[in-house]
């Protein structure tokens, strides 16, 4: 699998992280607990699982995928594609095609549909936005052969922002999260993330805790 790693660090710096006990305090302040999972795995608090390019003492504090409702578009498309051959046969669209060729054509079509379903699901499942005790990691899974990983350390990010709007976004509480760094034109974006207000608050709290540790010389 081809991978692209894009560093979003503003400047080189020492290895800095928020200790586990401080992470627990931050989670308590925002009303979250370790191990909580919801929305079919799209919102996981401190899941205890590893991820690509993780540091030795790094832990995922929040693991996010796009809200499951955003899968509705490709699911509906897949359902239509599955029933389309049967509908066309019923209306006589292939009445002049020999049965053996029709069968081969249907099998080929269903293979295409299965490939479309598999790739759409994998793209949703493996495209994750992770907030760790050291940095923000954005993994974009494009297909089975290509993915892009970008990140920004907590000690270099600026104030994160969120956007939540539209009928579906407001109703199901999902939106965009943007995290800028001190570097010019350097921004990490999470799309259609659940509870973006909570995500932004968590990032801000962890960044502030890291800054406090730096001021104390820890």
N, C-alpha and C positions, 0 to 999 in steps of 0.2 A: 504494500500500500504506500503510495507516495504521500509524503507529509510535508507541510510547510510550517515552520516555526517562526513566528514573527514576534520579536521582543518589543514590548511597549515600555520598557524602562526609560525613565528620563535620564538618569545617570547611574553609573555603577555605584554600588554601595555594599555594605556588609550584610551578612545574612541576618535579617531581623524578623521576628515572629511574635505573635501574641500567645502567651502560655495558656494551657488548657483551662486552668482555674479562672483566668480572666475571660476566656471565651464563654465559660459557663455563666459568669456574671452578666455578660452582654446578652446572652440568650435569655436569661431570666428577665432582664430589663425590657426586652422587646416582646416578652410573653411567649417564648418558644422553649421547647425542651428537646434534648438529644433523642434521636431515633424517630422523631415524628415524620411520617410519610403521608402524603395525600395526593389526590388528583392522579392516581395511577402511576405514581413515581415521578411526576413532574415537579413536585416540591418535596425535597428531602432535607431534613435538618440533621446535621452531623451523622450521615449514614454509616460512617465507619468503613467505607470502601475506598480503594485506591483509584488513581486515574493516571493518564499518560503524563510523563514528565514531572511527577510529584517529587518534592524534596524529601530528605530523610525524616525530618521532624514535622513535616507539613501535614495538616489534616483538613479535610473538606468540612467546612462549617455549614455551608448551604450548597446543595446540588440542585440545579434547576434545568428543566426542559420547557419547551414551548407548551402552553396550556393545551390539554388534550382536545379541547373544542376546535382548535385550529386544524386538527386532522380531518374534520368533517368534510372539507372540500375534496381531498383525494379519496376518502372513503366513498362518498357519493359517486365520484367519477368511476371508481373501481366497480361499484355495484352496477352502474349503467353499462359498463364494458362487459361485465359477466353475462348480463341478460340480453345484450344487443344481438348476438348471433341467433339465439332462439326466436327473438321477435322477427328478425329478417327472414328466417326460414318459414315462420308461420304466415307471413304476408306474401310468400312466394318469390322473394327477391333472388333466390338461388335455384329456381325451378329448372333452369337449363344446365345446371352443374351436376355432373355425375356424383352419385353418393360417396364413392371412395375419395374423390377430390374434395368434396365438401367436408368429409370427416377429417382429412389431413389439415384442411384450412382451419377448421374449428380447434383442433388440437394446437396448432401453431398460435392461433389467436389467444387461447387460454394460457399458453406459456408466456406470452407477452404480458397478459394481465397479471399473472402471478409475479413476474419480474417487477412490474410497476408497483404492486402492493408491497413486495419485499423491500425494494429500494426506498419507497416512501416511508415505511415504518422505520427502517434503519436510520434514515436521515433524521427523523424525529427523535429516535431513542438515543442516538450517539452524538447528536448536536446538543451540547450541554454548556451551561454557564455556571461556573463554580466559584464560590467565595470561600477562600481558605483563611487560615490564621496568618498567612504571609502575603497573599496576593489575590488578584482576580484572574481567573483563567477562562478563556472563551474558546471552546472547541467546536468548529464548524465542520460537520460531516457532509460532504457533497455527494459522494458515491463510494462504492466499494474500493476504489483505487486512489481516492484523494480526500484528504482532510487538512484543515488549517487550524493551527493552535497559536493563539496570541495571549499575552498576559500583561498585567501591570502590578507591580508590587504595591502593597498598602502604604508604604512610606513615601511613595511618589505620586499618589493619585490626588486629584483635586476634588471639589465637591461633586458627588454623583447626582445625577438628575433622573427623573422618571416622567413618562408621559403615558396617561391612560385615558382613553376616550372612545367614542363610538358606542353603539348599542351593545354589541357583544363584549367589548372591552370593559365597559362599566358594569354590565350585568354579571359577568363571570370573573371580574377583577383580574385582568391581565393587561400588560402593556409593555412599553419599551423602557429599558434602563441604559443610561449612557454614563460611562466613567472616563473622565479625561485625566491625562497625566500632565506633568510639567513640560513635557516635550511638545513641540509645535505640531499641530494637526495629528495628535496621537489620542485616539479615542477607542474604547472597547464598548461595543453595543450588544445588549441582549434583547432579542426580539420576542414579543408575545409571552413574556415571563409572568407567571402567576404572582400575585401580591407584590407588585413592584414597589409599593410604598414601604413594605417591610424589608425588602431587599436593599433599598437605598439607605434605610435607617441602620441596618446591620453593617453595611459597608462603612458608613460614617462613624459608627461607634467603634468598630475595630480599628479604623485608621486613627481615631482620636486616642485610643488606648495605646497604640504603638507609638504615637507622638509623646505621650506621657512617659512611657518607658525610656524613650530617647532622652527626654529632658532630665530624667532622674539618673541617667547614665547606666541604665540596665542593659 
